[in-house]
Amino acid sequence: MSLGQQLAPHLPFLRRYARALTGSQSHGDSYVKATLEAIVAAPEQFPREVDPRLGLYRTFQAIWASVNLGDGAGEEQAGEPEAIARARLARITPLSRQALLLTAMEGFSPEDAAYLIDGSADDVEALVDEALAEIESQTRANVLIIEDEPIIAMDLETIVRDLGHDVNGVAVTRDEAVAQALAQRPGLVLADIQLADDSSGIDAVKDILSEFSVPVIFITAFPERLLTGERPEPTFLITKPFQRSTVKAAIAQALFFDQATVPAH
């Protein structure tokens, strides 16, 4: 089996990680593209001592570390340099959150995550603890849950409240979701893909986003169907059945980018 065939099944999930890491579909995809270009340019340098998924993420992490602030090149021409620099620094996912995403969202063990970030398993555990402490101090949000399965909706509501956020409501159809969102604008939306009346959570979110901007996390049993490289795609995506830690990490990361805005002049 060729290297490309070995890596193909893992690309949708690398896209998910890249988008959660950057808070942007376009930026995340650009890092994944750069990763693949690096592998094609020098296949002999691809890590062969580990399984292909680890090697793929390791190459991505090296690209991320080397580029870091590069996405914002030239932005200083558009506004006050100091304010823009602060905003860009605020939007860079720190190592602690990388460790959290790698373990809670991507499911890597502390040992594998340590390999990916050039640390030790103890380092990873300390970084995850640091990220969780940061989450505790995060600004609270009102959350709209769009989910037609009562048990899952109750579980999501518990997770949201445990993080200190409020739940605006739970909607089970597209129309209900849009009505609730317009009645009381949420600060975050958690949306299932398939809803009770065969309507789409994706369509509900599109309707909401046409009225105002809000971070969205999609929940689905088939993430690979939404991570095909075609547009539009979700920036934040978690897989059913989910772990509570995965939902917490996704919520924290979505709000991290939503709150990292350019300071007012």
C-alpha positions in Angstrom: 0.0 0.0 0.0 1.4 3.4 -1.0 2.0 6.1 1.6 -0.9 8.2 0.1 -3.3 5.3 0.5 -2.2 4.9 4.1 -2.7 8.5 4.9 -6.0 9.0 3.1 -8.3 7.7 5.9 -6.8 10.1 8.4 -7.0 13.3 6.3 -10.6 14.2 7.3 -9.7 14.1 11.0 -6.5 16.1 10.4 -8.7 18.7 8.8 -10.9 18.6 11.9 -7.9 19.2 14.2 -6.5 21.9 11.9 -9.7 23.8 11.9 -10.2 23.5 15.7 -6.6 24.6 16.1 -6.8 27.7 13.9 -10.5 28.5 14.3 -10.9 28.8 10.6 -11.8 26.5 7.7 -9.5 28.3 5.2 -6.5 28.6 7.6 -6.9 25.0 8.8 -7.0 23.7 5.2 -4.0 25.7 4.3 -2.0 24.0 7.0 -3.2 20.6 5.9 -2.3 21.5 2.3 1.2 22.6 3.4 1.6 19.3 5.3 0.8 17.2 2.3 3.0 19.3 0.1 5.9 18.7 2.5 5.3 15.0 2.5 5.2 14.9 -1.3 8.3 17.0 -1.6 10.3 14.8 0.8 8.7 11.4 1.3 11.9 10.0 2.7 11.6 12.4 5.7 8.1 11.1 6.6 8.3 9.3 10.0 8.3 5.6 9.3 9.0 4.4 12.8 5.4 5.2 13.9 2.0 4.4 12.4 0.9 6.6 9.5 -1.6 8.6 11.5 1.0 9.6 14.1 3.5 10.4 11.3 0.9 12.6 9.5 0.0 14.6 12.6 3.7 14.9 13.5 4.4 16.4 10.1 1.5 18.8 10.6 2.7 19.9 14.0 6.1 20.7 12.5 4.5 22.8 9.8 2.3 24.6 12.5 5.3 25.3 14.7 7.4 26.6 11.8 4.7 28.9 10.4 2.8 30.0 13.5 2.2 33.7 12.9 2.8 33.6 9.2 -0.9 33.6 8.3 -1.2 37.3 9.3 1.7 38.6 7.1 0.9 42.0 5.8 -2.0 42.7 8.2 -0.1 45.5 9.9 -0.7 47.6 6.8 -4.4 47.5 7.4 -4.6 49.0 10.9 -2.7 49.8 14.1 0.2 47.4 14.3 0.1 47.0 18.1 -3.6 46.2 18.2 -3.3 43.7 15.3 -0.3 42.0 16.9 -2.2 41.6 20.1 -5.2 40.1 18.3 -3.1 37.7 16.3 -1.3 36.6 19.5 -4.6 36.1 21.2 -5.8 33.8 18.3 -2.8 31.5 18.4 -3.8 28.3 20.1 -1.2 27.8 22.9 0.6 24.5 23.5 -1.7 23.7 26.4 -4.8 23.8 24.2 -3.0 21.8 21.5 -2.4 19.1 24.1 -6.1 19.2 25.1 -7.3 19.0 21.5 -4.9 16.1 20.6 -6.0 14.1 23.6 -9.7 15.0 24.1 -10.7 15.6 20.5 -8.4 13.5 18.4 -8.1 10.7 21.0 -4.3 10.4 21.2 -2.8 8.9 24.3 -0.6 11.2 26.4 2.4 9.3 25.1 1.4 9.8 21.5 0.5 13.4 22.1 4.0 13.8 23.7 5.6 12.5 20.5 3.6 15.0 18.5 4.6 18.0 20.5 8.2 16.9 21.3 7.6 16.5 25.0 6.9 13.8 27.6 3.6 12.2 28.8 4.0 14.2 32.0 4.4 17.4 30.0 1.1 16.6 28.1 -0.8 15.9 31.4 0.5 19.2 32.9 -0.5 21.1 29.7 -4.0 19.6 29.7 -4.4 20.6 33.3 -3.3 24.1 32.4 -5.8 24.2 29.5 -8.6 23.1 31.8 -7.7 25.7 34.3 -7.8 28.4 31.5 -11.2 27.1 30.5 -12.5 27.6 34.0 -11.8 31.3 33.7 -13.4 31.6 30.2 -16.2 34.1 29.7 -19.6 32.4 30.1 -22.0 32.1 27.2 -25.6 31.4 26.5 -25.9 28.1 24.4 -28.5 26.9 22.0 -28.7 23.1 21.6 -30.2 21.7 18.4 -30.7 18.0 19.1 -33.7 15.8 18.6 -32.6 12.8 20.7 -33.7 13.6 24.3 -30.9 11.6 26.1 -28.2 13.2 24.0 -29.7 16.7 24.5 -29.8 16.2 28.3 -26.2 15.0 28.3 -25.1 18.1 26.3 -27.1 20.4 28.5 -25.4 18.9 31.6 -21.9 19.3 30.0 -22.7 22.9 29.1 -24.0 23.8 32.6 -21.0 22.0 34.2 -18.7 24.4 32.3 -20.6 27.3 33.8 -22.6 28.3 30.7 -26.3 28.8 30.4 -28.7 26.9 28.0 -31.0 29.2 26.1 -33.1 26.2 25.0 -33.2 22.9 23.2 -34.6 22.8 19.7 -35.5 19.6 17.8 -36.4 21.0 14.3 -34.9 23.5 11.9 -37.8 26.0 12.4 -37.8 25.7 16.2 -34.0 26.2 16.2 -34.2 29.4 14.1 -37.1 30.8 16.1 -35.3 30.2 19.4 -32.1 31.7 18.1 -33.9 34.9 16.9 -35.8 35.2 20.1 -32.7 35.1 22.3 -29.5 35.3 20.5 -27.1 32.6 21.8 -23.3 33.0 22.2 -22.8 29.4 21.0 -24.7 26.8 19.0 -24.4 23.0 19.4 -26.1 21.4 16.4 -26.9 17.8 15.4 -27.0 17.2 11.7 -30.2 15.2 11.4 -33.3 16.5 13.2 -36.7 15.2 14.3 -38.7 16.1 11.2 -36.0 15.1 8.8 -34.9 18.7 8.6 -31.2 19.5 8.7 -29.2 21.1 11.5 -26.9 22.4 8.8 -29.8 24.3 7.2 -30.9 25.6 10.6 -27.4 26.9 11.3 -27.2 28.6 7.8 -30.5 30.3 8.6 -29.2 31.5 11.9 -25.9 32.7 10.5 -27.7 34.7 7.9 -29.1 36.8 10.7 -26.1 37.1 13.0 -22.7 35.7 13.7 -22.2 33.0 16.3 -19.7 30.1 16.8 -21.1 26.7 15.9 -20.1 23.2 16.8 -21.7 20.4 14.7 -22.3 16.9 16.1 -22.6 13.9 13.9 -22.0 10.1 13.8 -20.4 10.5 10.3 -17.8 13.3 10.5 -16.1 12.1 7.3 -19.2 13.0 5.3 -18.7 16.6 6.4 -14.9 16.7 6.0 -14.5 16.0 2.3 -12.5 19.1 1.4 -15.5 20.7 -0.3 -17.2 23.9 0.9 -18.9 24.9 3.1 -17.7 22.7 6.0 -17.9 23.2 9.8 -14.9 24.6 11.6 -15.8 22.7 14.8 -17.0 19.1 14.6 -17.4 16.3 17.2 -18.3 12.7 16.6 -21.1 10.7 18.1 -20.9 8.8 20.4 -18.9 11.5 22.1 -16.9 11.7 25.3 -17.7 14.5 27.7 -14.1 15.7 27.5 -14.4 16.1 23.7 -17.5 18.3 24.0 -15.8 20.4 26.7 -12.7 20.9 24.5 -14.7 21.8 21.5 -16.8 24.3 23.4 -13.8 25.9 25.0 -11.9 26.2 21.7 -14.9 27.7 19.8 -15.4 30.3 22.5 -11.6 30.9 22.6 -11.6 32.2 19.0 -15.0 34.0 19.4 -13.6 36.0 22.3 -10.1 36.7 20.8 -11.1 39.8 18.9 -9.2 42.9 18.0 -9.3 45.4 20.9 -11.4 48.5 20.4 -9.4 51.6 19.4 
